[in-house]
Amino acid sequence: MHFIADLMAALGVVLNGIPQGIMAMGLGFAVFPTTFSFVFASAINGFYGSVAPLSFQAESLALTGNLGKTIRERTSIIFGGSLIMVFIGVTGTLTKIVSYLGNNIMSGMMAGVGLMLAKIAIEMTKEQRKIGWISIALAAITYLITKDLVWTITVSVVLSSLYAVKVEHYRAELPAYVTERKFNFMRPQFNLRILRGALGLACLNIGANISYGLITGQMTGVKPNPVNLNLLTTTQAIADMGTSLLGGAPVETIISATASAPEPVIAGIMMMLIMAVILFAGWLPKIGRYVPSTSIAGFLFILGAVVIFPENAAAAMTGSGMTIAAITLVVTAIFDPFAGLVTGAALKFVLPLLGLGV
């Protein structure tokens, strides 16, 4: 029974990643070389027993697509950002950041991430209203009955996608030139736009690795949190560095329902290997035509508003430092996790110097 539950969780997260994979193709990234990232990360997770898998992440794709004007600029941004993140991971800087900030600020940031996810889910429904609200309704009903994120993502994504295909005759049109099954070396280039993009992507990944990584670890129910942030950061950076040189898409830390599976490490590895097979075989364009990105709205809403926010908001508002934690929460929800962390860290340093209570 454990294997079936692990497989369901893996397939659910694969379905979650497919719309982001389609987004990557739309930005000009080749999906075939990205196979390397999934195979590499699954090997590392298996060797070290890490519960935090990597996959396509809409935030990093949107940032890279916005700051890079051509595919070569975009892959150069990913390469530059991965160099920064390798340094951060190898030197252990990420865990030092967590140690300095403390539990209140970290919990405030994670609560803010919960609100961000709920907001993103609602915004997604504006693109395809019926599909989005069906996904949210199905997710809410499923979670109320099962209290299980694996069933929540599986039921909401599959059934809302079936509605989209059968009732609304949904079909996605994808560019053909990014689906070639071959490797094309892309030599990194450098200009101010790429430097800005690399720094921006690194900042995004700092916040994502801390928040999404810790949230995924939190979902296992194991204490202390089983996610090694330095290992996660180094793995993600090396994976991106390799695939970017071949024109592939970035894969980053995600909040993964595989952490709720009976064997979270095995479920995460299964998810990445299934995704690797889909990319290697050239199935993503075919599968992705029938899975609208809005189908994940329900899972994101439940994960953010029901699972992440209440627990972390309660933790942030206990003990000393509640004021800073509250501000961190709000800034994270409005902007992004890194902005929230920077604000929290600055206030933690400055307010005591001014003799102000927190």
C-alpha positions, -999 to +999 in steps of 0.1 A: +000+000+000+029+023+007+041+020-029+007+029-043+005+060-021+040+070-030+032+066-067+000+086-064+019+114-047+046+113-074+021+114-102+002+142-086+034+164-084+042+154-120+008+167-131+016+198-111+049+203-129+036+197-164+020+232-168+052+248-156+071+227-181+049+240-208+056+276-196+093+268-200+089+257-236+070+289-243+100+309-231+122+290-255+138+265-232+145+230-246+129+203-225+151+174-236+183+187-219+164+193-187+163+155-183+198+159-168+186+180-139+159+155-128+182+125-131+210+143-112+187+156-084+171+121-080+205+105-076+216+131-050+183+127-031+186+089-031+222+090-018+216+116+009+180+107+018+167+141+010+129+146+010+129+179-011+127+172-048+133+197-076+109+205-105+098+233-128+089+264-108+067+292-122+084+319-102+119+314-115+106+309-151+087+341-150+116+361-136+141+346-161+117+352-190+111+388-179+148+398-175+162+379-204+152+390-239+167+360-259+171+323-251+209+328-248+204+356-223+180+335-203+203+305-201+232+329-192+211+343-163+204+307-151+241+299-153+252+331-135+225+326-108+236+290-103+272+300-097+261+323-069+239+296-054+267+270-055+289+294-034+260+299-010+253+262-007+289+250-003+299+277+022+268+269+043+256+305+042+220+295+039+219+277+073+237+307+089+209+329+076+183+307+092+202+306+124+205+344+126+168+351+118+153+327+143+120+308+145+096+338+146+109+355+114+112+321+096+076+312+106+064+347+096+080+343+062+064+308+057+030+321+067+034+349+042+043+323+016+010+306+024-009+338+017+011+342-015+001+307-027-036+313-019-034+346-038-018+330-068-045+304-069-072+330-070-054+350-097-051+318-118-089+314-119-091+348-137-075+331-168-099+302-169-126+308-144-146+276-146-116+253-146-100+273-118-130+273-095-138+236-102-102+228-092-105+248-060-139+233-051-127+198-057-095+204-037-115+218-008-140+189-008-113+163-011-091+178+017-121+182+040-129+145+035-094+130+035-071+156+052-045+143+027-026+165+002-018+136-021-055+129-027-061+167-029-037+173-057-046+141-076-083+146-076-083+184-083-058+183-111-071+152-129-108+160-127-105+197-136-083+187-165-109+162-177-135+189-175-112+213-195-107+187-222-142+171-224-164+202-219-143+232-229-123+212-256-090+226-241-059+221-263-026+240-258-006+251-288+031+247-283+061+259-303+079+231-321+115+243-321+120+237-284+109+201-285+139+187-304+155+157-288+191+168-290+217+188-271+228+223-283+256+238-263+250+275-254+281+295-244+272+319-216+274+356-223+277+386-201+261+420-200+244+442-174+210+427-180+224+392-174+241+403-143+209+419-130+190+387-139+215+364-122+214+384-090+176+385-091+173+348-097+198+340-069+178+362-045+146+344-055+162+310-050+175+320-016+139+328-005+124+298-023+150+273-009+144+285+027+107+287+025+097+260+001+124+236+013+114+240+050+077+238+041+083+205+023+102+192+052+075+204+075+049+184+056+067+151+065+057+156+101+092+147+112+110+169+137+135+185+136+129+195+100+146+169+078+156+192+049+193+200+046+192+235+031+229+236+020+225+202+002+193+214-014+209+247-026+240+230-040+220+203-058+196+228-073+225+251-084+246+223-100+215+209-118+207+244-132+243+250-142+245+218-163+212+221-180+216+258-188+247+251-209+226+229-231+197+253-235+175+236-209+151+250-184+158+257-147+145+233-121+141+247-086+129+239-051+091+233-049+065+227-023+060+190-030+031+168-020+055+138-021+066+149+014+031+138+026+036+103+012+044+073+035+080+072+021+087+108+011+123+102-002+111+074-025+081+094-036+102+124-045+127+103-065+099+086-083+084+120-092+118+132-107+125+100-126+089+100-141+095+136-152+129+127-166+113+099-187+085+122-199+111+148-210+136+123-225+108+105-245+094+138-258+060+132-242+057+166-224+043+185-254+018+157-260+007+154-224+008+192-217-017+199-244-044+185-221-034+199-187-042+236-182-020+254-157-052+266-139-059+230-128-034+233-100-052+263-085-071+241-060-040+224-046-022+258-042-051+273-024-055+245+001-018+242+006-014+280+012-046+289+031-053+258+050-020+239+055+008+265+056-007+297+068-025+288+101+003+267+117+031+291+108+012+323+117+005+308+151+042+300+155+053+335+144+030+352+169+043+335+200+071+346+223+093+377+216+098+392+182+061+392+172+062+427+157+091+418+133+075+384+125+042+402+116+060+427+093+079+398+077+047+380+071+030+410+054+061+419+033+065+383+021+028+381+012+029+414-008+063+410-025+082+377-021+100+356+005+134+372+000+120+407+005+103+394+037+135+379+050+156+410+042+130+432+060+129+409+090+167+407+093+170+445+089+144+452+116+160+426+139+193+444+137+181+481+137+153+482+162+174+471+192+200+498+183+172+524+185+161+510+218+127+500+204+109+469+217+099+442+192 
